[in-house]
Amino acid sequence: MVALATAGAVVVLPATAASADTYVPVSGAGSTWSANALRQWAANVKKNGMTINYAATGSTDGRTQFANGTVDFGVSEIPYGLYDSNFGRAADQPPTRKFAYMPIVAGGTSFMYNLNIGGKRVTNLRLSGENVAKVFTGVIKYWNDPAIKADNPSLTLPARRIVPVVRSDGSGTTAQFTLWLSKQYPDIWNAYCARNGKRTPCGLTSYYPYKPSEGFVAKSGSENVSGFVRQPQGEGAITYVEYSYPEKAGFPVVKLLNAAGYYVPPTAENVAVALTKAEIDRNKNDPAVYLTQKLDNVYRNPDKRAYPLSSYSYLIVPVAEEYGLKQPDKGYTLGKFGYYLLCEGQNQAKSLGYSPLPKNLVEAGLEQVERIPNMKKEDNKIANCKNPTFSSDGTNTLAKNAPYPPECDRKGGPAQCTTGTGGAPQDTPSNNNGGSTGGNNPGGSGGPNATAGPNATAGPNATAGPNASAGPSAAPSAGAVDPLTGDQVGGGSDPGTGGEFIAGVPVALDAEGGWHLSHTLMLLAGVLFVGLMIGPPLLARSLQRRGRNSWSGS
């Protein structure tokens, strides 16, 4: 066996059965949601002489390429044959090529965002599912909307335009997100589809409907949507993407409100807990659905730790000697790779931003690997499978040991946790600390729940609270706003929170850095000032010299 230390974990690679010559290159295409895991696993086995080429072209393209025989395997978050509201029919049909679905990695679809308050990054943003739905359907347009403020009692949110960033290509991530929208918030989702010319009821789609005129931005691939959000010019933007992307980029993710009333991030543990309620199709007589997932109970999992938007992705593997699999070494290589990613590879899932597969899915996946033509079956594989979720009693160790969320992330509290999320673990200071007498006590007179108590006239919904006329949604006369940053210039504060006041006016998203008009005006003013200071003395001296010269010449 060959050991490799990667991403903080020791990974054991499969030994070569005969020699490195036994392996031949195999290729796959598809999911960008799973791409970070696939690429790392391919890099690991490369050191043992195995070449796995993977193109992250999107789930729709991966299914198409596998069906056409242009790749040896596909990767997708959704199976063949699902009804797609974009087309009014199934986006594709199961191929004539014989295939099987093999679960490969679980994870949470996260909401990566770029938001600052007073020049400091927000890392602890919380949103209810309804508010997420309204943001991505254009109902909520500004970050200081009262509905978002209700999710975030400790933040004085800026009056900055929200920029929803969606996928422009056929995407399994989009399919997962829109399936959730259609199941949990059908009225909001159907109204949005109707505005975009789609028939209703509007269910799952791999192609997100959008109009650039409504402030939406569309990019292809997970790398490009996350890349747009993380650039300096992306302030105010939010996108849906697999958790590993914001982790790798050093950016925060939204804590999403679950059915138990807690705001939770999409950590490996929270995903593992959520998926304990997943229903798996066990109909072996229908390969088009066998091992596919039904997520309704995942969305509504009552456990305090569950992240609602959790799921897993599939490797689509060949089970007959067709196309490239007529070359025996390809089947042998693909079988070895399948064994590796179901067992040893799962040890890296958490460090890569995913959640490792539980034992029942690994067992089912191993059955599918062993159907690949010309693969070499290993005896007692499940007994020797070094997967971090396995336990002696058959329970999912990761889910069993998952920590419970803190009470400061329970819906309805007077304040929220300050700790960061995703790739940005740094704290976001609470504006509850800025009250005149409230100090660190969020119930003090300067906090959102004033000394008279949370239900009294000085509370968050009273005339002095954050939703009142003097709050962040007030008229701009409450203070001047810097057109470059959106921050208030000089005096004024939000009496409901005791924090920094930001006037409720739209702000242009100028790029950070660079030369602006204000810089030019400042330079001209400086030149004029210098001229006024030194010009008159120089002129006087020149006139004196001329006078002396004229006198001496006379």
ROFIMAR-798127 format. One record per residue (C-alpha): x, y, z; residue number from 1. Coordinates in steps of 0.05 Angstrom, whole numbers, plus 5000, padded with zeros to 4 digits. Last residue first. Example, Ala and Ser with C-alpha at 12.3 -4.5 7.8 and 13.67 -1.06 7.14 Angstrom:
% ROFIMAR-798127
[atom [5273; 4979; 5143]; 2];
[atom [5246; 4910; 5156]; 1];
% end
This chain:
% ROFIMAR-798127
[atom [5328; 7115; 4686]; 554];
[atom [5357; 7046; 4682]; 553];
[atom [5366; 7041; 4757]; 552];
[atom [5294; 7060; 4769]; 551];
[atom [5267; 7010; 4717]; 550];
[atom [5309; 6954; 4745]; 549];
[atom [5286; 6970; 4815]; 548];
[atom [5212; 6970; 4794]; 547];
[atom [5219; 6904; 4755]; 546];
[atom [5250; 6871; 4816]; 545];
[atom [5193; 6896; 4860]; 544];
[atom [5141; 6870; 4810]; 543];
[atom [5173; 6801; 4811]; 542];
[atom [5175; 6800; 4886]; 541];
[atom [5101; 6817; 4890]; 540];
[atom [5083; 6763; 4840]; 539];
[atom [5121; 6711; 4879]; 538];
[atom [5088; 6732; 4944]; 537];
[atom [5018; 6730; 4910]; 536];
[atom [5027; 6659; 4879]; 535];
[atom [5053; 6621; 4940]; 534];
[atom [4989; 6609; 4979]; 533];
[atom [4937; 6616; 4924]; 532];
[atom [4976; 6569; 4879]; 531];
[atom [4984; 6517; 4934]; 530];
[atom [4909; 6518; 4945]; 529];
[atom [4895; 6512; 4871]; 528];
[atom [4941; 6451; 4866]; 527];
[atom [4908; 6419; 4926]; 526];
[atom [4838; 6431; 4898]; 525];
[atom [4859; 6400; 4832]; 524];
[atom [4885; 6339; 4868]; 523];
[atom [4821; 6332; 4910]; 522];
[atom [4779; 6338; 4847]; 521];
[atom [4819; 6283; 4813]; 520];
[atom [4812; 6237; 4874]; 519];
[atom [4737; 6248; 4876]; 518];
[atom [4732; 6229; 4803]; 517];
[atom [4760; 6160; 4820]; 516];
[atom [4828; 6128; 4810]; 515];
[atom [4835; 6053; 4825]; 514];
[atom [4819; 6016; 4889]; 513];
[atom [4754; 5981; 4902]; 512];
[atom [4708; 5977; 4842]; 511];
[atom [4645; 6019; 4844]; 510];
[atom [4581; 5985; 4866]; 509];
[atom [4533; 6045; 4863]; 508];
[atom [4493; 6055; 4926]; 507];
[atom [4417; 6054; 4933]; 506];
[atom [4389; 6096; 4990]; 505];
[atom [4369; 6075; 5060]; 504];
[atom [4421; 6112; 5101]; 503];
[atom [4472; 6073; 5139]; 502];
[atom [4472; 6084; 5214]; 501];
[atom [4528; 6052; 5255]; 500];
[atom [4504; 6015; 5316]; 499];
[atom [4461; 6034; 5376]; 498];
[atom [4410; 5983; 5351]; 497];
[atom [4343; 6019; 5350]; 496];
[atom [4372; 6089; 5354]; 495];
[atom [4408; 6079; 5288]; 494];
[atom [4462; 6131; 5289]; 493];
[atom [4475; 6199; 5260]; 492];
[atom [4537; 6241; 5253]; 491];
[atom [4589; 6245; 5196]; 490];
[atom [4594; 6209; 5129]; 489];
[atom [4549; 6149; 5127]; 488];
[atom [4576; 6088; 5091]; 487];
[atom [4555; 6067; 5021]; 486];
[atom [4627; 6059; 5001]; 485];
[atom [4640; 6100; 4938]; 484];
[atom [4579; 6146; 4940]; 483];
[atom [4595; 6166; 5013]; 482];
[atom [4527; 6177; 5045]; 481];
[atom [4502; 6240; 5080]; 480];
[atom [4458; 6231; 5141]; 479];
[atom [4386; 6228; 5165]; 478];
[atom [4364; 6265; 5102]; 477];
[atom [4372; 6199; 5065]; 476];
[atom [4301; 6178; 5084]; 475];
[atom [4295; 6120; 5132]; 474];
[atom [4308; 6047; 5117]; 473];
[atom [4367; 6044; 5164]; 472];
[atom [4325; 6065; 5223]; 471];
[atom [4294; 6133; 5242]; 470];
[atom [4227; 6117; 5212]; 469];
[atom [4222; 6053; 5252]; 468];
[atom [4242; 5983; 5232]; 467];
[atom [4306; 5984; 5273]; 466];
[atom [4271; 6007; 5336]; 465];
[atom [4255; 6077; 5363]; 464];
[atom [4182; 6075; 5340]; 463];
[atom [4174; 6005; 5366]; 462];
[atom [4187; 5940; 5328]; 461];
[atom [4254; 5924; 5359]; 460];
[atom [4234; 5942; 5429]; 459];
[atom [4226; 6012; 5461]; 458];
[atom [4151; 6005; 5464]; 457];
[atom [4156; 5941; 5504]; 456];
[atom [4156; 5870; 5479]; 455];
[atom [4231; 5859; 5484]; 454];
[atom [4237; 5891; 5552]; 453];
[atom [4234; 5963; 5578]; 452];
[atom [4309; 5965; 5580]; 451];
[atom [4313; 5962; 5505]; 450];
[atom [4312; 5900; 5462]; 449];
[atom [4350; 5919; 5398]; 448];
[atom [4408; 5942; 5440]; 447];
[atom [4423; 6012; 5466]; 446];
[atom [4380; 6007; 5527]; 445];
[atom [4410; 5941; 5546]; 444];
[atom [4382; 5873; 5525]; 443];
[atom [4442; 5856; 5482]; 442];
[atom [4486; 5862; 5544]; 441];
[atom [4557; 5878; 5521]; 440];
[atom [4547; 5952; 5534]; 439];
[atom [4472; 5969; 5538]; 438];
[atom [4483; 6039; 5565]; 437];
[atom [4495; 6079; 5502]; 436];
[atom [4487; 6019; 5457]; 435];
[atom [4545; 5998; 5413]; 434];
[atom [4553; 5927; 5437]; 433];
[atom [4488; 5906; 5404]; 432];
[atom [4523; 5922; 5339]; 431];
[atom [4555; 5853; 5345]; 430];
[atom [4626; 5846; 5320]; 429];
[atom [4633; 5796; 5262]; 428];
[atom [4680; 5742; 5286]; 427];
[atom [4733; 5709; 5241]; 426];
[atom [4716; 5639; 5214]; 425];
[atom [4717; 5662; 5140]; 424];
[atom [4724; 5599; 5098]; 423];
[atom [4655; 5574; 5116]; 422];
[atom [4626; 5611; 5175]; 421];
[atom [4643; 5666; 5225]; 420];
[atom [4628; 5671; 5299]; 419];
[atom [4586; 5729; 5324]; 418];
[atom [4526; 5688; 5347]; 417];
[atom [4461; 5726; 5344]; 416];
[atom [4423; 5774; 5389]; 415];
[atom [4354; 5783; 5420]; 414];
[atom [4334; 5711; 5406]; 413];
[atom [4276; 5694; 5360]; 412];
[atom [4309; 5640; 5318]; 411];
[atom [4362; 5601; 5354]; 410];
[atom [4433; 5617; 5334]; 409];
[atom [4452; 5647; 5402]; 408];
[atom [4429; 5581; 5432]; 407];
[atom [4489; 5546; 5404]; 406];
[atom [4480; 5492; 5350]; 405];
[atom [4486; 5419; 5372]; 404];
[atom [4551; 5382; 5358]; 403];
[atom [4553; 5322; 5310]; 402];
[atom [4573; 5258; 5345]; 401];
[atom [4517; 5214; 5319]; 400];
[atom [4518; 5246; 5250]; 399];
[atom [4593; 5233; 5240]; 398];
[atom [4588; 5163; 5270]; 397];
[atom [4532; 5142; 5222]; 396];
[atom [4504; 5081; 5258]; 395];
[atom [4523; 5009; 5240]; 394];
[atom [4536; 4986; 5311]; 393];
[atom [4611; 4979; 5301]; 392];
[atom [4617; 5048; 5270]; 391];
[atom [4628; 5074; 5200]; 390];
[atom [4626; 5148; 5184]; 389];
[atom [4702; 5157; 5176]; 388];
[atom [4708; 5105; 5120]; 387];
[atom [4766; 5057; 5121]; 386];
[atom [4734; 5000; 5081]; 385];
[atom [4766; 4934; 5103]; 384];
[atom [4701; 4902; 5125]; 383];
[atom [4665; 4931; 5065]; 382];
[atom [4717; 4902; 5017]; 381];
[atom [4713; 4832; 5045]; 380];
[atom [4740; 4803; 4980]; 379];
[atom [4765; 4850; 4926]; 378];
[atom [4733; 4847; 4857]; 377];
[atom [4776; 4862; 4798]; 376];
[atom [4740; 4905; 4746]; 375];
[atom [4733; 4875; 4677]; 374];
[atom [4662; 4901; 4666]; 373];
[atom [4636; 4949; 4720]; 372];
[atom [4583; 4911; 4762]; 371];
[atom [4630; 4910; 4822]; 370];
[atom [4628; 4985; 4826]; 369];
[atom [4552; 4982; 4832]; 368];
[atom [4552; 4936; 4892]; 367];
[atom [4606; 4979; 4924]; 366];
[atom [4559; 5039; 4918]; 365];
[atom [4504; 5003; 4956]; 364];
[atom [4551; 4987; 5013]; 363];
[atom [4578; 5058; 5012]; 362];
[atom [4507; 5085; 5014]; 361];
[atom [4489; 5043; 5075]; 360];
[atom [4555; 5061; 5110]; 359];
[atom [4547; 5136; 5108]; 358];
[atom [4580; 5178; 5054]; 357];
[atom [4630; 5231; 5076]; 356];
[atom [4607; 5303; 5081]; 355];
[atom [4638; 5356; 5035]; 354];
[atom [4682; 5418; 5043]; 353];
[atom [4748; 5386; 5022]; 352];
[atom [4771; 5374; 5094]; 351];
[atom [4705; 5338; 5107]; 350];
[atom [4711; 5292; 5046]; 349];
[atom [4784; 5273; 5057]; 348];
[atom [4769; 5208; 5094]; 347];
[atom [4719; 5192; 5040]; 346];
[atom [4777; 5177; 4992]; 345];
[atom [4797; 5115; 5031]; 344];
[atom [4729; 5081; 5022]; 343];
[atom [4681; 5101; 4966]; 342];
[atom [4734; 5140; 4927]; 341];
[atom [4783; 5083; 4927]; 340];
[atom [4736; 5027; 4907]; 339];
[atom [4710; 5069; 4849]; 338];
[atom [4782; 5084; 4827]; 337];
[atom [4799; 5010; 4827]; 336];
[atom [4737; 4995; 4785]; 335];
[atom [4752; 5050; 4736]; 334];
[atom [4823; 5023; 4726]; 333];
[atom [4799; 4951; 4714]; 332];
[atom [4744; 4974; 4667]; 331];
[atom [4794; 5014; 4627]; 330];
[atom [4844; 4957; 4626]; 329];
[atom [4794; 4913; 4590]; 328];
[atom [4787; 4958; 4528]; 327];
[atom [4715; 4944; 4507]; 326];
[atom [4699; 4995; 4561]; 325];
[atom [4713; 5050; 4510]; 324];
[atom [4645; 5043; 4476]; 323];
[atom [4607; 4985; 4505]; 322];
[atom [4627; 4927; 4549]; 321];
[atom [4569; 4933; 4598]; 320];
[atom [4558; 4962; 4667]; 319];
[atom [4581; 5033; 4654]; 318];
[atom [4586; 5082; 4713]; 317];
[atom [4547; 5145; 4729]; 316];
[atom [4581; 5174; 4791]; 315];
[atom [4527; 5204; 4833]; 314];
[atom [4519; 5264; 4879]; 313];
[atom [4493; 5273; 4950]; 312];
[atom [4443; 5318; 4984]; 311];
[atom [4435; 5372; 5037]; 310];
[atom [4395; 5437; 5032]; 309];
[atom [4362; 5433; 5100]; 308];
[atom [4424; 5432; 5145]; 307];
[atom [4405; 5389; 5205]; 306];
[atom [4433; 5405; 5274]; 305];
[atom [4368; 5421; 5311]; 304];
[atom [4338; 5356; 5285]; 303];
[atom [4268; 5366; 5256]; 302];
[atom [4287; 5345; 5185]; 301];
[atom [4241; 5384; 5139]; 300];
[atom [4286; 5392; 5078]; 299];
[atom [4315; 5322; 5090]; 298];
[atom [4244; 5294; 5093]; 297];
[atom [4230; 5319; 5022]; 296];
[atom [4298; 5294; 4997]; 295];
[atom [4283; 5234; 4953]; 294];
[atom [4348; 5202; 4930]; 293];
[atom [4369; 5159; 4872]; 292];
[atom [4399; 5091; 4890]; 291];
[atom [4360; 5055; 4834]; 290];
[atom [4322; 5105; 4791]; 289];
[atom [4342; 5094; 4719]; 288];
[atom [4369; 5024; 4736]; 287];
[atom [4297; 5000; 4746]; 286];
[atom [4294; 4928; 4770]; 285];
[atom [4339; 4945; 4829]; 284];
[atom [4283; 4986; 4860]; 283];
[atom [4317; 5010; 4924]; 282];
[atom [4301; 5085; 4918]; 281];
[atom [4335; 5120; 4976]; 280];
[atom [4296; 5164; 5025]; 279];
[atom [4338; 5217; 5060]; 278];
[atom [4322; 5228; 5134]; 277];
[atom [4393; 5210; 5159]; 276];
[atom [4414; 5260; 5106]; 275];
[atom [4403; 5319; 5152]; 274];
[atom [4451; 5293; 5205]; 273];
[atom [4507; 5280; 5155]; 272];
[atom [4496; 5351; 5126]; 271];
[atom [4502; 5381; 5196]; 270];
[atom [4566; 5342; 5209]; 269];
[atom [4600; 5360; 5143]; 268];
[atom [4584; 5433; 5155]; 267];
[atom [4528; 5468; 5117]; 266];
[atom [4518; 5526; 5166]; 265];
[atom [4460; 5527; 5217]; 264];
[atom [4406; 5577; 5237]; 263];
[atom [4361; 5542; 5287]; 262];
[atom [4284; 5538; 5288]; 261];
[atom [4276; 5462; 5287]; 260];
[atom [4255; 5463; 5214]; 259];
[atom [4321; 5495; 5194]; 258];
[atom [4343; 5567; 5184]; 257];
[atom [4403; 5574; 5139]; 256];
[atom [4470; 5602; 5163]; 255];
[atom [4495; 5638; 5102]; 254];
[atom [4565; 5625; 5078]; 253];
[atom [4631; 5661; 5090]; 252];
[atom [4690; 5670; 5043]; 251];
[atom [4762; 5644; 5047]; 250];
[atom [4761; 5621; 4974]; 249];
[atom [4772; 5547; 4991]; 248];
[atom [4716; 5547; 5042]; 247];
[atom [4672; 5588; 4995]; 246];
[atom [4682; 5534; 4941]; 245];
[atom [4678; 5472; 4986]; 244];
[atom [4606; 5489; 5007]; 243];
[atom [4577; 5475; 4938]; 242];
[atom [4548; 5537; 4906]; 241];
[atom [4488; 5584; 4910]; 240];
[atom [4506; 5657; 4899]; 239];
[atom [4505; 5724; 4935]; 238];
[atom [4530; 5792; 4913]; 237];
[atom [4531; 5857; 4953]; 236];
[atom [4605; 5868; 4942]; 235];
[atom [4625; 5835; 4877]; 234];
[atom [4670; 5891; 4854]; 233];
[atom [4722; 5867; 4904]; 232];
[atom [4720; 5797; 4873]; 231];
[atom [4693; 5741; 4916]; 230];
[atom [4623; 5739; 4887]; 229];
[atom [4646; 5735; 4814]; 228];
[atom [4694; 5679; 4829]; 227];
[atom [4640; 5639; 4865]; 226];
[atom [4596; 5643; 4803]; 225];
[atom [4656; 5627; 4758]; 224];
[atom [4684; 5568; 4797]; 223];
[atom [4615; 5537; 4804]; 222];
[atom [4605; 5535; 4729]; 221];
[atom [4576; 5584; 4679]; 220];
[atom [4559; 5654; 4701]; 219];
[atom [4493; 5692; 4708]; 218];
[atom [4482; 5760; 4741]; 217];
[atom [4413; 5783; 4764]; 216];
[atom [4395; 5856; 4772]; 215];
[atom [4325; 5854; 4744]; 214];
[atom [4348; 5876; 4674]; 213];
[atom [4394; 5815; 4673]; 212];
[atom [4331; 5771; 4671]; 211];
[atom [4332; 5702; 4701]; 210];
[atom [4308; 5630; 4694]; 209];
[atom [4358; 5579; 4724]; 208];
[atom [4372; 5522; 4676]; 207];
[atom [4376; 5454; 4711]; 206];
[atom [4302; 5458; 4729]; 205];
[atom [4259; 5430; 4784]; 204];
[atom [4187; 5451; 4791]; 203];
[atom [4147; 5507; 4762]; 202];
[atom [4072; 5498; 4769]; 201];
[atom [4071; 5535; 4724]; 200];
[atom [4096; 5549; 4654]; 199];
[atom [4156; 5594; 4646]; 198];
[atom [4153; 5664; 4617]; 197];
[atom [4200; 5697; 4667]; 196];
[atom [4145; 5729; 4708]; 195];
[atom [4111; 5661; 4711]; 194];
[atom [4174; 5629; 4738]; 193];
[atom [4178; 5681; 4793]; 192];
[atom [4105; 5670; 4813]; 191];
[atom [4117; 5595; 4814]; 190];
[atom [4178; 5601; 4859]; 189];
[atom [4144; 5646; 4911]; 188];
[atom [4082; 5603; 4913]; 187];
[atom [4121; 5537; 4913]; 186];
[atom [4165; 5555; 4973]; 185];
[atom [4187; 5488; 5004]; 184];
[atom [4180; 5438; 4947]; 183];
[atom [4192; 5484; 4887]; 182];
[atom [4249; 5521; 4922]; 181];
[atom [4282; 5456; 4943]; 180];
[atom [4278; 5429; 4872]; 179];
[atom [4304; 5496; 4847]; 178];
[atom [4367; 5489; 4891]; 177];
[atom [4381; 5417; 4872]; 176];
[atom [4370; 5430; 4798]; 175];
[atom [4414; 5493; 4801]; 174];
[atom [4470; 5452; 4833]; 173];
[atom [4460; 5399; 4780]; 172];
[atom [4474; 5452; 4728]; 171];
[atom [4456; 5466; 4656]; 170];
[atom [4494; 5531; 4644]; 169];
[atom [4479; 5604; 4662]; 168];
[atom [4485; 5591; 4737]; 167];
[atom [4460; 5645; 4785]; 166];
[atom [4488; 5707; 4819]; 165];
[atom [4437; 5747; 4859]; 164];
[atom [4462; 5819; 4867]; 163];
[atom [4431; 5851; 4929]; 162];
[atom [4431; 5927; 4927]; 161];
[atom [4464; 5961; 4986]; 160];
[atom [4427; 5997; 5042]; 159];
[atom [4475; 5968; 5092]; 158];
[atom [4456; 5920; 5149]; 157];
[atom [4462; 5942; 5221]; 156];
[atom [4474; 5872; 5248]; 155];
[atom [4458; 5842; 5316]; 154];
[atom [4384; 5827; 5302]; 153];
[atom [4400; 5787; 5239]; 152];
[atom [4340; 5745; 5216]; 151];
[atom [4293; 5804; 5229]; 150];
[atom [4341; 5849; 5190]; 149];
[atom [4332; 5804; 5130]; 148];
[atom [4256; 5814; 5132]; 147];
[atom [4265; 5889; 5145]; 146];
[atom [4304; 5897; 5080]; 145];
[atom [4373; 5925; 5096]; 144];
[atom [4407; 5880; 5044]; 143];
[atom [4365; 5907; 4988]; 142];
[atom [4325; 5873; 4933]; 141];
[atom [4278; 5824; 4967]; 140];
[atom [4226; 5800; 4916]; 139];
[atom [4280; 5787; 4863]; 138];
[atom [4268; 5712; 4858]; 137];
[atom [4335; 5693; 4888]; 136];
[atom [4327; 5741; 4947]; 135];
[atom [4255; 5719; 4959]; 134];
[atom [4274; 5645; 4962]; 133];
[atom [4331; 5660; 5009]; 132];
[atom [4282; 5700; 5052]; 131];
[atom [4234; 5642; 5055]; 130];
[atom [4291; 5595; 5074]; 129];
[atom [4308; 5639; 5133]; 128];
[atom [4373; 5677; 5129]; 127];
[atom [4432; 5687; 5176]; 126];
[atom [4496; 5727; 5163]; 125];
[atom [4555; 5710; 5208]; 124];
[atom [4616; 5731; 5167]; 123];
[atom [4603; 5804; 5151]; 122];
[atom [4666; 5836; 5124]; 121];
[atom [4688; 5903; 5154]; 120];
[atom [4688; 5968; 5113]; 119];
[atom [4632; 5999; 5154]; 118];
[atom [4589; 5937; 5143]; 117];
[atom [4612; 5891; 5088]; 116];
[atom [4579; 5837; 5046]; 115];
[atom [4604; 5785; 4997]; 114];
[atom [4561; 5722; 4997]; 113];
[atom [4565; 5646; 4990]; 112];
[atom [4499; 5610; 4998]; 111];
[atom [4512; 5536; 5008]; 110];
[atom [4489; 5472; 4975]; 109];
[atom [4508; 5420; 5027]; 108];
[atom [4548; 5358; 5015]; 107];
[atom [4550; 5283; 5003]; 106];
[atom [4600; 5246; 4961]; 105];
[atom [4604; 5187; 4913]; 104];
[atom [4537; 5152; 4905]; 103];
[atom [4540; 5102; 4847]; 102];
[atom [4486; 5105; 4793]; 101];
[atom [4487; 5048; 4742]; 100];
[atom [4493; 5045; 4667]; 99];
[atom [4476; 5009; 4602]; 98];
[atom [4482; 5053; 4541]; 97];
[atom [4413; 5063; 4511]; 96];
[atom [4411; 5127; 4550]; 95];
[atom [4360; 5147; 4603]; 94];
[atom [4321; 5206; 4576]; 93];
[atom [4341; 5279; 4578]; 92];
[atom [4314; 5346; 4601]; 91];
[atom [4247; 5312; 4616]; 90];
[atom [4190; 5356; 4592]; 89];
[atom [4164; 5427; 4597]; 88];
[atom [4233; 5449; 4573]; 87];
[atom [4253; 5497; 4629]; 86];
[atom [4207; 5460; 4677]; 85];
[atom [4252; 5400; 4675]; 84];
[atom [4219; 5332; 4687]; 83];
[atom [4271; 5281; 4710]; 82];
[atom [4294; 5229; 4659]; 81];
[atom [4367; 5218; 4678]; 80];
[atom [4390; 5227; 4749]; 79];
[atom [4407; 5290; 4787]; 78];
[atom [4471; 5310; 4823]; 77];
[atom [4513; 5287; 4764]; 76];
[atom [4580; 5256; 4748]; 75];
[atom [4594; 5218; 4683]; 74];
[atom [4639; 5159; 4668]; 73];
[atom [4680; 5133; 4609]; 72];
[atom [4671; 5195; 4567]; 71];
[atom [4650; 5207; 4494]; 70];
[atom [4600; 5149; 4496]; 69];
[atom [4541; 5191; 4476]; 68];
[atom [4503; 5176; 4540]; 67];
[atom [4565; 5192; 4581]; 66];
[atom [4572; 5259; 4545]; 65];
[atom [4500; 5277; 4556]; 64];
[atom [4500; 5260; 4630]; 63];
[atom [4563; 5301; 4639]; 62];
[atom [4535; 5359; 4599]; 61];
[atom [4474; 5363; 4644]; 60];
[atom [4517; 5356; 4707]; 59];
[atom [4563; 5414; 4690]; 58];
[atom [4628; 5418; 4650]; 57];
[atom [4676; 5399; 4705]; 56];
[atom [4724; 5358; 4661]; 55];
[atom [4757; 5299; 4695]; 54];
[atom [4818; 5259; 4673]; 53];
[atom [4835; 5201; 4719]; 52];
[atom [4906; 5174; 4710]; 51];
[atom [4928; 5118; 4757]; 50];
[atom [5003; 5109; 4769]; 49];
[atom [5002; 5110; 4845]; 48];
[atom [5016; 5184; 4850]; 47];
[atom [4958; 5196; 4803]; 46];
[atom [4913; 5163; 4855]; 45];
[atom [4917; 5225; 4899]; 44];
[atom [4910; 5276; 4843]; 43];
[atom [4847; 5241; 4818]; 42];
[atom [4819; 5242; 4889]; 41];
[atom [4833; 5317; 4894]; 40];
[atom [4801; 5331; 4827]; 39];
[atom [4739; 5290; 4842]; 38];
[atom [4729; 5324; 4909]; 37];
[atom [4735; 5394; 4881]; 36];
[atom [4690; 5376; 4822]; 35];
[atom [4630; 5351; 4860]; 34];
[atom [4587; 5413; 4851]; 33];
[atom [4620; 5424; 4783]; 32];
[atom [4584; 5362; 4760]; 31];
[atom [4599; 5331; 4692]; 30];
[atom [4656; 5297; 4656]; 29];
[atom [4697; 5233; 4659]; 28];
[atom [4759; 5203; 4630]; 27];
[atom [4800; 5140; 4639]; 26];
[atom [4875; 5134; 4630]; 25];
[atom [4903; 5062; 4631]; 24];
[atom [4924; 5023; 4692]; 23];
[atom [4956; 4954; 4685]; 22];
[atom [5022; 4987; 4665]; 21];
[atom [5029; 5010; 4738]; 20];
[atom [5042; 4938; 4755]; 19];
[atom [5004; 4876; 4778]; 18];
[atom [4949; 4892; 4826]; 17];
[atom [4972; 4962; 4842]; 16];
[atom [4963; 4980; 4915]; 15];
[atom [4904; 5023; 4933]; 14];
[atom [4921; 5090; 4963]; 13];
[atom [4919; 5103; 5038]; 12];
[atom [4902; 5174; 5056]; 11];
[atom [4933; 5209; 5116]; 10];
[atom [4894; 5271; 5133]; 9];
[atom [4912; 5345; 5139]; 8];
[atom [4893; 5363; 5068]; 7];
[atom [4938; 5308; 5039]; 6];
[atom [4986; 5258; 5069]; 5];
[atom [4996; 5199; 5021]; 4];
[atom [5008; 5127; 5040]; 3];
[atom [5022; 5072; 4988]; 2];
[atom [5000; 5000; 5000]; 1];
% end
